[in-house]
Amino acid sequence: SSASRVVFTARSTWDIFAELNVQDNFRLLNSWVDIPRIEEFAARNDKADLRQKYGLDPDATLVVNIGSVCQRKGQHIFVRAIDHLLKTHGEALAPHGKIEFLMVGAREGLYLESIEQDIELMGIGEVAKLLPETLDIYDWYRLADIFVCTSFEESFPRVLLESACFRLPIISTDVNGIPEMLIANDEAYLIKAGDHHVLAATLKTCLEKYFAGDDLMVSRAFTHMSRFYDTRVSFPAHLAMAREAYFG
């Protein structure tokens, strides 16, 4: 309440603290994404080459979940959804070839151990894989076919900005500021957090559209990112905010 300015990246986060906005010092300033950098990276790095770099099947459909493996990110829901999807729709999906599910962001701890145990008990180790945290995160967007976010709590997650700009179909939970970023069922599949049955059904729908070559949602999401969150749009607003705070 006493700061010159308090900047929030999502309206949902602002609302949590709204009673402290006694001096009208709150401002909304969405995050940004460097689209030219992403497009330059994609042009320089072939998907097949990146898969070879990490020893991944060049012909498999890769469904990627990027984020620190921790309870808040909900990878346990992802694992249960994979198991349910394969048991319920495995035969229907089989003609499309191998599908692998990657979780990028593994860090040592009890939660990681529980995820590893779940994968072993479910017998899905051939298709559900954990990869360590990395600074080379663009590699994983580029080699992916579908992006999944299973978080229970987020404000304005960069992974969704970046996955949309890498032109990936997106499945995400609809928590906090995420519905402010992407329009449900128009630009991304947005679902409630914590329900692996719904996630499995949504994975099936998304995979079927992907196999059919339907990229309308992908195009709409990229257009949205370009219009509102590109650095060339966002940085002038950030600069104006800095000036406002300084000159006040």
C-alpha positions in Angstrom: 0.0 0.0 0.0 2.9 2.4 0.5 4.9 1.6 -2.7 5.1 4.1 -5.5 3.8 1.5 -7.9 2.9 -2.2 -7.6 2.9 -4.0 -10.9 0.9 -7.2 -11.5 1.2 -9.4 -14.5 -2.4 -10.7 -14.2 -5.7 -9.2 -13.1 -6.4 -12.3 -11.0 -3.3 -11.6 -8.9 -4.2 -7.9 -8.6 -7.6 -8.9 -7.3 -6.0 -10.9 -4.4 -4.4 -7.7 -3.1 -7.1 -5.2 -4.2 -7.9 -4.0 -0.7 -4.3 -2.7 -0.4 -4.7 -0.4 -3.4 -5.6 2.5 -1.2 -3.5 5.1 -3.2 -4.4 3.9 -6.7 -0.8 2.7 -7.0 -1.6 -0.7 -8.6 -0.8 -1.2 -12.3 -1.4 -4.1 -14.7 1.6 -4.9 -17.0 1.4 -8.2 -18.7 4.6 -10.2 -19.4 6.2 -10.3 -22.8 7.7 -12.7 -25.2 10.6 -12.2 -27.7 9.0 -13.5 -30.9 11.8 -12.5 -33.3 14.3 -14.4 -31.1 12.0 -17.5 -31.1 11.5 -17.3 -34.9 15.2 -17.0 -35.4 15.9 -20.0 -33.2 13.3 -22.1 -34.9 14.8 -21.2 -38.3 18.3 -22.2 -37.1 17.3 -25.5 -35.4 15.7 -28.3 -37.2 13.2 -30.4 -35.1 14.8 -33.7 -36.3 18.3 -32.6 -35.4 17.2 -31.6 -31.9 15.5 -34.9 -31.4 18.7 -36.7 -32.4 20.7 -34.5 -30.0 18.6 -35.9 -27.1 18.3 -39.4 -28.4 14.5 -39.1 -29.0 12.5 -40.9 -31.7 12.4 -38.7 -34.8 9.0 -40.1 -35.8 7.2 -40.1 -32.5 4.6 -37.6 -31.5 6.0 -35.8 -28.5 3.8 -34.3 -25.8 5.9 -32.0 -23.6 5.3 -30.6 -20.1 7.9 -28.0 -19.3 8.4 -26.7 -15.7 10.1 -27.6 -12.5 8.9 -31.0 -11.3 7.1 -30.0 -8.1 3.7 -30.5 -6.6 2.4 -27.0 -7.7 3.1 -27.9 -11.3 1.0 -31.0 -11.1 3.1 -33.6 -13.0 1.4 -36.3 -10.9 -1.9 -35.4 -12.7 -0.1 -35.6 -16.0 1.2 -39.1 -15.3 -2.2 -40.3 -14.2 -3.7 -38.8 -17.4 -1.2 -40.6 -19.5 -2.0 -43.9 -17.9 -5.7 -43.3 -18.3 -5.3 -42.2 -21.9 -3.3 -45.3 -22.9 -5.7 -47.7 -21.1 -8.8 -46.1 -22.5 -7.8 -44.9 -26.0 -4.5 -46.7 -26.7 -5.9 -48.9 -29.4 -7.6 -45.9 -31.2 -4.4 -43.9 -31.1 -2.1 -46.8 -32.1 -2.4 -46.3 -35.9 -0.8 -42.9 -35.6 2.4 -44.4 -34.3 4.4 -43.9 -31.1 3.4 -41.1 -28.7 5.8 -40.1 -26.0 5.2 -37.8 -23.0 8.1 -35.8 -21.7 8.4 -33.9 -18.4 11.3 -31.4 -18.6 12.4 -29.9 -15.3 13.2 -32.8 -13.0 14.9 -31.9 -9.8 15.9 -34.2 -6.9 13.4 -34.6 -4.1 10.6 -36.6 -2.6 8.1 -35.4 -5.2 10.3 -36.5 -8.1 10.7 -39.9 -6.4 7.0 -40.2 -6.1 6.5 -39.4 -9.9 9.2 -42.0 -10.8 7.4 -44.6 -8.6 4.1 -43.8 -10.2 5.5 -44.3 -13.7 7.0 -47.6 -12.7 3.9 -48.9 -11.0 1.7 -47.9 -14.0 4.2 -49.6 -16.3 4.4 -46.5 -18.6 8.1 -46.0 -18.5 8.5 -46.6 -22.2 6.5 -43.5 -23.1 6.5 -41.3 -20.0 10.0 -39.8 -19.4 11.5 -37.3 -17.0 14.3 -35.0 -18.1 16.4 -32.7 -15.9 16.1 -29.0 -15.6 17.9 -27.2 -18.3 18.8 -23.7 -19.6 18.4 -24.9 -23.2 14.6 -24.7 -22.9 14.0 -23.5 -26.4 15.2 -26.9 -27.6 12.3 -28.6 -26.0 9.6 -26.3 -27.5 11.1 -26.7 -30.9 11.2 -30.5 -30.8 7.8 -30.9 -29.3 4.5 -31.5 -31.1 2.0 -30.6 -28.2 2.5 -28.6 -25.0 0.8 -29.4 -21.7 0.7 -27.3 -18.5 -0.8 -29.0 -15.5 -0.2 -26.3 -12.8 -2.4 -25.8 -9.8 -1.2 -22.2 -9.4 0.2 -19.7 -11.9 0.0 -15.9 -12.5 1.0 -15.3 -16.1 3.3 -18.3 -17.1 6.0 -17.7 -19.6 5.8 -21.3 -20.8 2.4 -20.6 -22.4 3.6 -17.4 -24.1 6.6 -19.3 -25.5 4.8 -22.5 -26.5 2.2 -20.4 -28.4 5.0 -18.6 -30.2 6.6 -21.9 -31.1 3.2 -22.7 -32.7 2.4 -25.7 -30.5 -1.2 -26.8 -29.7 -1.7 -26.1 -26.0 -3.5 -27.9 -23.2 -3.4 -26.0 -19.9 -5.2 -25.7 -16.6 -7.3 -22.5 -16.3 -5.9 -21.3 -13.0 -5.3 -17.7 -12.0 -4.2 -15.5 -14.9 -4.1 -18.2 -17.6 -7.6 -17.5 -19.0 -6.5 -13.8 -19.4 -3.7 -15.1 -21.7 -5.6 -17.5 -24.0 -9.2 -17.9 -25.0 -10.6 -21.3 -24.0 -11.5 -23.6 -26.9 -10.5 -20.9 -29.4 -6.8 -20.6 -28.8 -6.0 -23.4 -26.3 -7.7 -26.2 -24.4 -8.2 -24.8 -20.9 -9.4 -27.3 -18.2 -9.8 -27.4 -14.4 -6.7 -28.4 -12.4 -6.4 -31.7 -10.8 -8.7 -34.0 -12.8 -6.7 -36.6 -14.7 -9.8 -37.9 -16.4 -10.6 -34.6 -18.0 -6.9 -34.1 -19.0 -6.8 -37.6 -20.6 -10.0 -36.8 -22.6 -8.5 -33.4 -23.7 -5.3 -35.1 -24.7 -7.2 -37.4 -26.9 -9.1 -34.6 -28.6 -5.9 -32.5 -29.1 -4.0 -35.5 -30.5 -6.9 -36.3 -32.9 -6.9 -32.7 -34.2 -3.1 -32.7 -34.5 -3.1 -35.9 -36.5 -5.8 -34.4 -38.7 -3.6 -31.4 -39.4 -6.1 -29.0 -37.8 -3.9 -26.0 -36.6 -6.6 -23.3 -36.4 -6.2 -22.9 -32.6 -2.4 -22.8 -33.0 -2.7 -19.9 -35.5 -5.1 -18.0 -33.3 -2.9 -18.3 -30.3 0.1 -17.1 -32.2 -1.8 -14.1 -33.5 -2.9 -13.3 -30.0 0.7 -13.4 -28.7 1.9 -11.2 -31.6 -0.8 -8.6 -31.1 -0.5 -8.2 -27.3 2.7 -9.7 -25.8 5.4 -9.3 -28.4 8.4 -7.3 -27.1 7.9 -4.7 -29.8 4.4 -4.1 -28.3 5.2 -4.7 -24.6 8.5 -2.9 -24.1 7.1 0.6 -24.7 4.5 0.0 -22.0 7.3 -1.3 -19.6 9.3 1.9 -20.3 6.3 4.1 -19.7 5.7 2.3 -16.4 9.3 2.9 -15.3 9.0 6.5 -16.2 5.8 6.9 -14.3 7.3 5.2 -11.2 10.4 7.4 -11.3 8.9 10.7 -12.1 5.7 9.9 -10.2 
